[in-house]
Each structure stands twice: as C-alpha cells, then as structure tokens.
Amino acid sequence: MYKAVGWHSQNEYMVGNSLADVMRKLQKEYPAPRRTSRGMSTQQIYSEPLRIIDETGKDKQYLP
C-alpha cells in the first residue's frame, strides 16, 4: 500500500495499491495548472512537498 504524505504535516494526500496508482489519483485530484512557468513547482499545487511511502515496507526505495 503506497501513500502520498505531506513532508512536514504527515497529512495523507492519497493512498493507492501501487506507485502508479497513487500518482494517477493525485493527478486527478490536484490537476496541474495548464500553463506552468519554469519556476512553478509542486509546492504551488500542494501546500507542501509530498513524499511517497510504502506501507508494506517491501519497496526499499519508499520506506516510511
């Protein structure tokens, strides 16, 4: 089980069965602005940077 959580707040933004699943749901939930300037980062879309964690611990790259 993968989760997208806020870097600072630990708020859960999205949960999914796979990394791709979480990313897809995030894009549906928080669509990126159509015209993005180079300086625009995800911090304008979400109130903070997000990190993906793997609840099961199977994916070493995304340990909680």
SVG drawing of the C-alpha trace seen along z (x, -y; Angstrom):
<svg xmlns="http://www.w3.org/2000/svg" viewBox="-10 -31 25 38">
<polyline fill="none" stroke="black" stroke-width="0.4" points="0.0,0.0 1.5,-3.3 0.7,-6.7 1.4,-10.2 2.0,-12.1 2.9,-15.7 6.6,-16.2 6.0,-18.4 2.5,-17.7 2.3,-13.9 -1.1,-14.5 -2.2,-11.8 -3.0,-13.1 -3.6,-9.9 -3.5,-6.2 -3.1,-3.5 -2.1,0.0 0.9,-0.9 3.1,-3.9 1.4,-4.5 -2.0,-4.3 -1.1,-6.9 0.3,-9.2 -2.7,-8.8 -5.1,-9.6 -3.0,-12.6 -3.2,-14.0 -6.9,-13.6 -7.4,-15.1 -4.9,-18.0 -4.7,-18.7 -1.6,-20.7 -2.3,-24.2 -2.4,-24.2 0.2,-26.8 3.2,-26.3 6.1,-28.6 9.5,-27.1 9.5,-28.3 6.3,-26.6 6.8,-23.6 4.5,-21.2 4.6,-23.4 2.0,-25.7 -0.3,-22.8 0.1,-21.2 0.7,-23.3 3.9,-21.3 6.2,-18.8 4.9,-15.3 6.7,-12.1 5.5,-8.6 5.9,-5.9 5.3,-2.2 3.3,-0.8 4.3,2.8 8.0,2.0 8.5,4.2 9.7,1.4 13.0,0.3 13.0,-3.0 9.9,-4.2 10.3,-3.2 8.1,-5.1"/>
</svg>
